[in-house]
Amino acid sequence: MDETSKKSPSKKKKKKGKAPVYLYPLIAGLLILLIGVGVYFYLQWQSGQEEDLSSKPIRILMLGNDYMVTNDIPDMLRQLFKDDTGTRKLEIVSIAIPDSKYDLGMHLASDGFKKLSGKENEWDFVILQDGPEQILEHPYVVLTNIRKIKEAVESPRTRFVLLMPWAKPGEKTRQAVLSAVSRRIARNLSLRVAPAGDIFFELNAAYPDLLLYLDDNRLANINGAWVATAALYNVLRGEQPGPEKLAVTYRYGTESRSAITIPDEDLPDICRLIGAQVELKNRGYRLGLRPARRESVGIMSKVKMQADSADKNSKGSD
């Protein structure tokens, strides 16, 4: 027998078969279906959360010093919300100490704050205000104090707002630095900003005769307090209301009179300026109480993009 006959017949190698042409489109279709189902149930859950919130009061905690307490910004905010909360009640709790040296670190260590920051206190918003000296001279301390306040207070639905203070009239450079530092702190900690200080200087440039300060040129007069409150209201409501919604009044006998002395003809433009500054300083952040419709649309857009991408990949693999 020759050697060739002794060799066992070689086994033919099996060629790997190609996947059926319909397999990749099928996988892509299943992926799209799963994503769609997930988004559907997420939106249903989100809708249920909103319905549940609609029966709860809007709860706002305000922490500040004499910048906040002078002319009672918390009470002004109550007035603006008075006829604008639908069926929801409004609860505003403020700890505003009339002392220029009282900072957020002191609030953090106070018994009052510790009681209000317990798990049983779910806040929709926490408004934080520190003095310009503290922000300019000790920005890292301010950042650390706010971070600790967030850790003590935060629940999934709590949003934090930094009320930007204002420099004295004419201190434009100081205000620019104060604004930059405040916005840097806000970005690092995902805070919304009520840019009252920037608005003061914008208004001073546009309306030089409009008085916003008390005689000490440090604290806000009634007009300045209204400007700060209007900025906060824009952030909390997520809209740019006109003068009719931003009216602050007091009782004079049987009459209701405006608390501010800003000329009526200037109010519409001033309201627009306030709204524009709030929008400018909060780019990339959702303002207001509820998730905006566009966020749901954004989710669906992402799903569509993922689906298109999966479909393209499947066609490419074919």
Secondary structure in CASP SS format (residue, H / E / C, confidence):
PFRMAT SS
TARGET T0000
AUTHOR 0000-0000-0000
METHOD secondary structure of the structure
MODEL  1
M C 1.00
D C 1.00
E H 1.00
T H 1.00
S H 1.00
K H 1.00
K C 1.00
S C 1.00
P C 1.00
S C 1.00
K C 1.00
K C 1.00
K C 1.00
K C 1.00
K C 1.00
K C 1.00
G C 1.00
K C 1.00
A C 1.00
P C 1.00
V C 1.00
Y C 1.00
L H 1.00
Y H 1.00
P H 1.00
L H 1.00
I H 1.00
A H 1.00
G H 1.00
L H 1.00
L H 1.00
I H 1.00
L H 1.00
L H 1.00
I H 1.00
G H 1.00
V H 1.00
G H 1.00
V H 1.00
Y H 1.00
F H 1.00
Y H 1.00
L H 1.00
Q H 1.00
W H 1.00
Q H 1.00
S H 1.00
G H 1.00
Q H 1.00
E H 1.00
E H 1.00
D H 1.00
L H 1.00
S C 1.00
S C 1.00
K C 1.00
P C 1.00
I E 1.00
R E 1.00
I E 1.00
L E 1.00
M E 1.00
L E 1.00
G E 1.00
N C 1.00
D H 1.00
Y H 1.00
M H 1.00
V H 1.00
T C 1.00
N C 1.00
D C 1.00
I H 1.00
P H 1.00
D H 1.00
M H 1.00
L H 1.00
R H 1.00
Q H 1.00
L H 1.00
F H 1.00
K C 1.00
D C 1.00
D C 1.00
T C 1.00
G C 1.00
T C 1.00
R C 1.00
K C 1.00
L E 1.00
E E 1.00
I E 1.00
V E 1.00
S E 1.00
I E 1.00
A E 1.00
I C 1.00
P C 1.00
D C 1.00
S C 1.00
K C 1.00
Y C 1.00
D C 1.00
L H 1.00
G H 1.00
M H 1.00
H H 1.00
L H 1.00
A H 1.00
S C 1.00
D H 1.00
G H 1.00
F H 1.00
K H 1.00
K H 1.00
L H 1.00
S C 1.00
G C 1.00
K C 1.00
E C 1.00
N C 1.00
E C 1.00
W C 1.00
D C 1.00
F E 1.00
V E 1.00
I E 1.00
L E 1.00
Q C 1.00
D C 1.00
G C 1.00
P H 1.00
E H 1.00
Q H 1.00
I H 1.00
L H 1.00
E H 1.00
H C 1.00
P H 1.00
Y H 1.00
V H 1.00
V H 1.00
L H 1.00
T H 1.00
N H 1.00
I H 1.00
R H 1.00
K H 1.00
I H 1.00
K H 1.00
E H 1.00
A H 1.00
V H 1.00
E C 1.00
S C 1.00
P C 1.00
R C 1.00
T C 1.00
R E 1.00
F E 1.00
V E 1.00
L E 1.00
L E 1.00
M C 1.00
P C 1.00
W C 1.00
A C 1.00
K C 1.00
P C 1.00
G C 1.00
E C 1.00
K H 1.00
T H 1.00
R H 1.00
Q H 1.00
A H 1.00
V H 1.00
L H 1.00
S H 1.00
A H 1.00
V H 1.00
S H 1.00
R H 1.00
R H 1.00
I H 1.00
A H 1.00
R H 1.00
N H 1.00
L H 1.00
S C 1.00
L C 1.00
R E 1.00
V E 1.00
A E 1.00
P C 1.00
A H 1.00
G H 1.00
D H 1.00
I H 1.00
F H 1.00
F H 1.00
E H 1.00
L H 1.00
N H 1.00
A H 1.00
A H 1.00
Y C 1.00
P C 1.00
D C 1.00
L C 1.00
L C 1.00
L C 1.00
Y E 1.00
L C 1.00
D C 1.00
D C 1.00
N C 1.00
R C 1.00
L C 1.00
A E 1.00
N C 1.00
I H 1.00
N H 1.00
G H 1.00
A H 1.00
W H 1.00
V H 1.00
A H 1.00
T H 1.00
A H 1.00
A H 1.00
L H 1.00
Y H 1.00
N H 1.00
V H 1.00
L H 1.00
R H 1.00
G C 1.00
E C 1.00
Q C 1.00
P C 1.00
G C 1.00
P C 1.00
E C 1.00
K C 1.00
L C 1.00
A C 1.00
V C 1.00
T E 1.00
Y E 1.00
R E 1.00
Y E 1.00
G C 1.00
T C 1.00
E E 1.00
S E 1.00
R E 1.00
S E 1.00
A C 1.00
I C 1.00
T C 1.00
I C 1.00
P C 1.00
D H 1.00
E H 1.00
D H 1.00
L H 1.00
P H 1.00
D H 1.00
I H 1.00
C H 1.00
R H 1.00
L H 1.00
I H 1.00
G H 1.00
A H 1.00
Q H 1.00
V H 1.00
E H 1.00
L H 1.00
K H 1.00
N C 1.00
R C 1.00
G C 1.00
Y C 1.00
R C 1.00
L C 1.00
G C 1.00
L C 1.00
R C 1.00
P C 1.00
A C 1.00
R H 1.00
R H 1.00
E H 1.00
S H 1.00
V H 1.00
G H 1.00
I H 1.00
M H 1.00
S H 1.00
K H 1.00
V H 1.00
K H 1.00
M H 1.00
Q H 1.00
A H 1.00
D H 1.00
S H 1.00
A H 1.00
D H 1.00
K H 1.00
N H 1.00
S H 1.00
K H 1.00
G H 1.00
S H 1.00
D C 1.00
END
